[in-house]
Amino acid sequence: MFGFSLPKLIVLGIIIFAIWYAYKIYERKHIISAKKDEDQGKEDTSSVDMIRCKNCGDYFLPSNGSIYCSKETCIIEK
């Protein structure tokens, strides 16, 4: 009754494999949901507002408050 036979060992192996696989799926879902929660808390800093140069029409980052880009052709002498 309590002896080891091939069918009992196969069934035990299948049960252990099923439990291990279910735990693996559970952990994967937990990691994915944690990553989604983390991503929702972050701000989107990938976009930057650029302005158009009044002289040449190219877009640039307004670093010093100027309305002209820093190209040599657009430098306005005052």
N, CA, C and O atoms as a GROMACS GRO file, in nm:
protein
  312
    1MET      N    1   0.082  -0.118   0.000
    1MET     CA    2   0.000   0.000   0.000
    1MET      C    3   0.087   0.126   0.000
    1MET      O    4   0.058   0.220  -0.074
    2PHE      N    5   0.192   0.130   0.081
    2PHE     CA    6   0.277   0.247   0.086
    2PHE      C    7   0.406   0.227   0.008
    2PHE      O    8   0.501   0.303   0.025
    3GLY      N    9   0.411   0.129  -0.076
    3GLY     CA   10   0.532   0.103  -0.153
    3GLY      C   11   0.544   0.199  -0.271
    3GLY      O   12   0.447   0.262  -0.312
    4PHE      N   13   0.665   0.208  -0.323
    4PHE     CA   14   0.689   0.294  -0.439
    4PHE      C   15   0.669   0.212  -0.566
    4PHE      O   16   0.735   0.110  -0.587
    5SER      N   17   0.578   0.259  -0.648
    5SER     CA   18   0.557   0.194  -0.777
    5SER      C   19   0.568   0.301  -0.885
    5SER      O   20   0.556   0.420  -0.858
    6LEU      N   21   0.592   0.257  -1.005
    6LEU     CA   22   0.610   0.351  -1.116
    6LEU      C   23   0.489   0.441  -1.139
    6LEU      O   24   0.508   0.561  -1.157
    7PRO      N   25   0.366   0.392  -1.138
    7PRO     CA   26   0.251   0.482  -1.157
    7PRO      C   27   0.238   0.588  -1.047
    7PRO      O   28   0.201   0.702  -1.074
    8LYS      N   29   0.269   0.549  -0.922
    8LYS     CA   30   0.261   0.646  -0.813
    8LYS      C   31   0.368   0.755  -0.829
    8LYS      O   32   0.340   0.872  -0.806
    9LEU      N   33   0.488   0.717  -0.869
    9LEU     CA   34   0.594   0.815  -0.890
    9LEU      C   35   0.563   0.909  -1.006
    9LEU      O   36   0.595   1.027  -1.000
   10ILE      N   37   0.501   0.857  -1.111
   10ILE     CA   38   0.463   0.940  -1.225
   10ILE      C   39   0.357   1.041  -1.184
   10ILE      O   40   0.366   1.158  -1.219
   11VAL      N   41   0.256   0.996  -1.110
   11VAL     CA   42   0.150   1.086  -1.063
   11VAL      C   43   0.209   1.192  -0.970
   11VAL      O   44   0.171   1.309  -0.978
   12LEU      N   45   0.300   1.154  -0.881
   12LEU     CA   46   0.365   1.248  -0.791
   12LEU      C   47   0.446   1.352  -0.870
   12LEU      O   48   0.445   1.470  -0.838
   13GLY      N   49   0.514   1.307  -0.973
   13GLY     CA   50   0.590   1.399  -1.058
   13GLY      C   51   0.499   1.498  -1.131
   13GLY      O   52   0.531   1.616  -1.142
   14ILE      N   53   0.386   1.450  -1.180
   14ILE     CA   54   0.290   1.536  -1.248
   14ILE      C   55   0.233   1.640  -1.152
   14ILE      O   56   0.217   1.757  -1.188
   15ILE      N   57   0.202   1.598  -1.030
   15ILE     CA   58   0.149   1.691  -0.930
   15ILE      C   59   0.253   1.798  -0.895
   15ILE      O   60   0.220   1.917  -0.889
   16ILE      N   61   0.376   1.757  -0.873
   16ILE     CA   62   0.482   1.853  -0.841
   16ILE      C   63   0.503   1.950  -0.957
   16ILE      O   64   0.519   2.070  -0.935
   17PHE      N   65   0.504   1.899  -1.079
   17PHE     CA   66   0.521   1.985  -1.197
   17PHE      C   67   0.405   2.084  -1.210
   17PHE      O   68   0.428   2.201  -1.241
   18ALA      N   69   0.282   2.041  -1.186
   18ALA     CA   70   0.165   2.128  -1.197
   18ALA      C   71   0.172   2.240  -1.092
   18ALA      O   72   0.141   2.355  -1.122
   19ILE      N   73   0.211   2.206  -0.970
   19ILE     CA   74   0.221   2.308  -0.865
   19ILE      C   75   0.332   2.407  -0.899
   19ILE      O   76   0.313   2.528  -0.884
   20TRP      N   77   0.447   2.359  -0.945
   20TRP     CA   78   0.559   2.446  -0.981
   20TRP      C   79   0.520   2.538  -1.097
   20TRP      O   80   0.552   2.657  -1.093
   21TYR      N   81   0.452   2.486  -1.198
   21TYR     CA   82   0.412   2.566  -1.314
   21TYR      C   83   0.308   2.672  -1.275
   21TYR      O   84   0.313   2.784  -1.324
   22ALA      N   85   0.213   2.636  -1.187
   22ALA     CA   86   0.113   2.732  -1.141
   22ALA      C   87   0.180   2.844  -1.061
   22ALA      O   88   0.141   2.960  -1.075
   23TYR      N   89   0.277   2.812  -0.979
   23TYR     CA   90   0.350   2.914  -0.903
   23TYR      C   91   0.428   3.004  -0.997
   23TYR      O   92   0.436   3.125  -0.974
   24LYS      N   93   0.487   2.949  -1.101
   24LYS     CA   94   0.562   3.027  -1.198
   24LYS      C   95   0.471   3.128  -1.270
   24LYS      O   96   0.509   3.243  -1.289
   25ILE      N   97   0.352   3.085  -1.309
   25ILE     CA   98   0.255   3.174  -1.375
   25ILE      C   99   0.210   3.283  -1.278
   25ILE      O  100   0.197   3.399  -1.316
   26TYR      N  101   0.185   3.246  -1.152
   26TYR     CA  102   0.142   3.344  -1.051
   26TYR      C  103   0.250   3.450  -1.030
   26TYR      O  104   0.218   3.569  -1.026
   27GLU      N  105   0.374   3.411  -1.018
   27GLU     CA  106   0.484   3.506  -1.000
   27GLU      C  107   0.499   3.598  -1.121
   27GLU      O  108   0.524   3.718  -1.104
   28ARG      N  109   0.485   3.545  -1.240
   28ARG     CA  110   0.496   3.626  -1.362
   28ARG      C  111   0.386   3.732  -1.366
   28ARG      O  112   0.414   3.847  -1.401
   29LYS      N  113   0.263   3.695  -1.331
   29LYS     CA  114   0.154   3.792  -1.329
   29LYS      C  115   0.178   3.898  -1.222
   29LYS      O  116   0.146   4.015  -1.242
   30HIS      N  117   0.233   3.857  -1.109
   30HIS     CA  118   0.262   3.951  -1.001
   30HIS      C  119   0.369   4.052  -1.044
   30HIS      O  120   0.356   4.171  -1.014
   31ILE      N  121   0.471   4.008  -1.112
   31ILE     CA  122   0.578   4.097  -1.160
   31ILE      C  123   0.525   4.194  -1.264
   31ILE      O  124   0.559   4.312  -1.261
   32ILE      N  125   0.441   4.145  -1.355
   32ILE     CA  126   0.385   4.231  -1.460
   32ILE      C  127   0.294   4.337  -1.399
   32ILE      O  128   0.299   4.453  -1.440
   33SER      N  129   0.211   4.300  -1.303
   33SER     CA  130   0.121   4.399  -1.241
   33SER      C  131   0.200   4.501  -1.160
   33SER      O  132   0.163   4.619  -1.156
   34ALA      N  133   0.308   4.459  -1.095
   34ALA     CA  134   0.391   4.554  -1.020
   34ALA      C  135   0.459   4.652  -1.115
   34ALA      O  136   0.473   4.770  -1.084
   35LYS      N  137   0.502   4.603  -1.231
   35LYS     CA  138   0.567   4.690  -1.328
   35LYS      C  139   0.467   4.790  -1.385
   35LYS      O  140   0.502   4.905  -1.408
   36LYS      N  141   0.342   4.748  -1.409
   36LYS     CA  142   0.239   4.839  -1.458
   36LYS      C  143   0.210   4.948  -1.355
   36LYS      O  144   0.195   5.065  -1.391
   37ASP      N  145   0.201   4.910  -1.228
   37ASP     CA  146   0.177   5.008  -1.122
   37ASP      C  147   0.292   5.107  -1.114
   37ASP      O  148   0.270   5.226  -1.091
   38GLU      N  149   0.414   5.059  -1.132
   38GLU     CA  150   0.531   5.147  -1.127
   38GLU      C  151   0.532   5.243  -1.246
   38GLU      O  152   0.566   5.360  -1.231
   39ASP      N  153   0.495   5.193  -1.363
   39ASP     CA  154   0.493   5.277  -1.483
   39ASP      C  155   0.385   5.384  -1.476
   39ASP      O  156   0.403   5.493  -1.530
   40GLN      N  157   0.274   5.356  -1.411
   40GLN     CA  158   0.166   5.454  -1.402
   40GLN      C  159   0.204   5.569  -1.311
   40GLN      O  160   0.152   5.680  -1.327
   41GLY      N  161   0.292   5.547  -1.216
   41GLY     CA  162   0.332   5.651  -1.124
   41GLY      C  163   0.435   5.747  -1.181
   41GLY      O  164   0.455   5.855  -1.126
   42LYS      N  165   0.501   5.710  -1.288
   42LYS     CA  166   0.604   5.795  -1.346
   42LYS      C  167   0.543   5.901  -1.436
   42LYS      O  168   0.441   5.878  -1.501
   43GLU      N  169   0.608   6.016  -1.439
   43GLU     CA  170   0.566   6.121  -1.531
   43GLU      C  171   0.633   6.099  -1.665
   43GLU      O  172   0.743   6.043  -1.672
   44ASP      N  173   0.568   6.144  -1.771
   44ASP     CA  174   0.624   6.132  -1.904
   44ASP      C  175   0.715   6.253  -1.928
   44ASP      O  176   0.666   6.364  -1.947
   45THR      N  177   0.845   6.231  -1.926
   45THR     CA  178   0.942   6.339  -1.945
   45THR      C  179   1.009   6.329  -2.081
   45THR      O  180   1.112   6.393  -2.104
   46SER      N  181   0.953   6.252  -2.171
   46SER     CA  182   1.018   6.232  -2.301
   46SER      C  183   0.986   6.343  -2.400
   46SER      O  184   1.055   6.355  -2.502
   47SER      N  185   0.887   6.424  -2.375
   47SER     CA  186   0.854   6.531  -2.468
   47SER      C  187   0.899   6.665  -2.414
   47SER      O  188   0.894   6.690  -2.293
   48VAL      N  189   0.943   6.752  -2.505
   48VAL     CA  190   0.992   6.883  -2.469
   48VAL      C  191   0.925   6.985  -2.560
   48VAL      O  192   0.913   6.961  -2.681
   49ASP      N  193   0.882   7.096  -2.505
   49ASP     CA  194   0.822   7.202  -2.586
   49ASP      C  195   0.932   7.279  -2.657
   49ASP      O  196   1.023   7.332  -2.593
   50MET      N  197   0.923   7.285  -2.788
   50MET     CA  198   1.020   7.359  -2.868
   50MET      C  199   0.951   7.480  -2.928
   50MET      O  200   0.829   7.480  -2.946
   51ILE      N  201   1.029   7.582  -2.959
   51ILE     CA  202   0.970   7.700  -3.021
   51ILE      C  203   1.033   7.720  -3.158
   51ILE      O  204   1.141   7.670  -3.187
   52ARG      N  205   0.963   7.794  -3.240
   52ARG     CA  206   1.007   7.818  -3.377
   52ARG      C  207   1.087   7.948  -3.386
   52ARG      O  208   1.049   8.050  -3.329
   53CYS      N  209   1.198   7.942  -3.456
   53CYS     CA  210   1.284   8.058  -3.472
   53CYS      C  211   1.209   8.162  -3.556
   53CYS      O  212   1.151   8.128  -3.660
   54LYS      N  213   1.211   8.288  -3.513
   54LYS     CA  214   1.142   8.396  -3.585
   54LYS      C  215   1.212   8.429  -3.717
   54LYS      O  216   1.149   8.485  -3.807
   55ASN      N  217   1.340   8.396  -3.729
   55ASN     CA  218   1.415   8.433  -3.847
   55ASN      C  219   1.415   8.323  -3.955
   55ASN      O  220   1.381   8.349  -4.070
   56CYS      N  221   1.452   8.199  -3.916
   56CYS     CA  222   1.466   8.093  -4.017
   56CYS      C  223   1.352   7.991  -4.015
   56CYS      O  224   1.334   7.919  -4.113
   57GLY      N  225   1.276   7.984  -3.908
   57GLY     CA  226   1.162   7.892  -3.902
   57GLY      C  227   1.195   7.755  -3.845
   57GLY      O  228   1.106   7.672  -3.831
   58ASP      N  229   1.323   7.729  -3.810
   58ASP     CA  230   1.360   7.601  -3.749
   58ASP      C  231   1.314   7.598  -3.604
   58ASP      O  232   1.301   7.702  -3.539
   59TYR      N  233   1.290   7.477  -3.554
   59TYR     CA  234   1.252   7.461  -3.415
   59TYR      C  235   1.375   7.435  -3.329
   59TYR      O  236   1.468   7.368  -3.372
   60PHE      N  237   1.376   7.490  -3.206
   60PHE     CA  238   1.488   7.473  -3.116
   60PHE      C  239   1.440   7.476  -2.972
   60PHE      O  240   1.326   7.514  -2.944
   61LEU      N  241   1.528   7.435  -2.881
   61LEU     CA  242   1.495   7.439  -2.739
   61LEU      C  243   1.524   7.578  -2.684
   61LEU      O  244   1.636   7.627  -2.700
   62PRO      N  245   1.429   7.640  -2.620
   62PRO     CA  246   1.452   7.775  -2.568
   62PRO      C  247   1.531   7.770  -2.437
   62PRO      O  248   1.472   7.768  -2.329
   63SER      N  249   1.663   7.768  -2.446
   63SER     CA  250   1.745   7.755  -2.325
   63SER      C  251   1.768   7.888  -2.256
   63SER      O  252   1.775   7.893  -2.133
   64ASN      N  253   1.781   7.997  -2.331
   64ASN     CA  254   1.811   8.125  -2.268
   64ASN      C  255   1.698   8.227  -2.286
   64ASN      O  256   1.718   8.346  -2.259
   65GLY      N  257   1.584   8.184  -2.329
   65GLY     CA  258   1.470   8.274  -2.344
   65GLY      C  259   1.468   8.350  -2.475
   65GLY      O  260   1.384   8.438  -2.493
   66SER      N  261   1.557   8.317  -2.565
   66SER     CA  262   1.564   8.386  -2.693
   66SER      C  263   1.456   8.334  -2.787
   66SER      O  264   1.410   8.220  -2.774
   67ILE      N  265   1.417   8.418  -2.882
   67ILE     CA  266   1.320   8.374  -2.983
   67ILE      C  267   1.390   8.340  -3.113
   67ILE      O  268   1.324   8.310  -3.213
   68TYR      N  269   1.523   8.344  -3.115
   68TYR     CA  270   1.602   8.311  -3.231
   68TYR      C  271   1.693   8.193  -3.197
   68TYR      O  272   1.744   8.184  -3.086
   69CYS      N  273   1.712   8.103  -3.292
   69CYS     CA  274   1.800   7.989  -3.268
   69CYS      C  275   1.946   8.035  -3.268
   69CYS      O  276   1.974   8.151  -3.296
   70SER      N  277   2.037   7.945  -3.237
   70SER     CA  278   2.177   7.985  -3.222
   70SER      C  279   2.260   7.962  -3.348
   70SER      O  280   2.383   7.958  -3.341
   71LYS      N  281   2.195   7.948  -3.464
   71LYS     CA  282   2.269   7.935  -3.590
   71LYS      C  283   2.336   8.068  -3.623
   71LYS      O  284   2.290   8.175  -3.582
   72GLU      N  285   2.443   8.059  -3.698
   72GLU     CA  286   2.514   8.182  -3.735
   72GLU      C  287   2.429   8.271  -3.825
   72GLU      O  288   2.442   8.393  -3.820
   73THR      N  289   2.342   8.212  -3.905
   73THR     CA  290   2.257   8.292  -3.994
   73THR      C  291   2.144   8.361  -3.920
   73THR      O  292   2.085   8.455  -3.972
   74CYS      N  293   2.113   8.317  -3.801
   74CYS     CA  294   1.999   8.374  -3.727
   74CYS      C  295   2.040   8.466  -3.614
   74CYS      O  296   1.955   8.526  -3.549
   75ILE      N  297   2.167   8.479  -3.589
   75ILE     CA  298   2.211   8.567  -3.481
   75ILE      C  299   2.182   8.711  -3.523
   75ILE      O  300   2.230   8.760  -3.625
   76ILE      N  301   2.103   8.776  -3.442
   76ILE     CA  302   2.062   8.912  -3.471
   76ILE      C  303   2.150   9.007  -3.388
   76ILE      O  304   2.156   8.995  -3.266
   77GLU      N  305   2.215   9.097  -3.454
   77GLU     CA  306   2.297   9.196  -3.382
   77GLU      C  307   2.207   9.309  -3.337
   77GLU      O  308   2.122   9.358  -3.412
   78LYS      N  309   2.226   9.348  -3.216
   78LYS     CA  310   2.143   9.455  -3.161
   78LYS      C  311   2.215   9.586  -3.165
   78LYS      O  312   2.161   9.688  -3.123
   0.00000   0.00000   0.00000
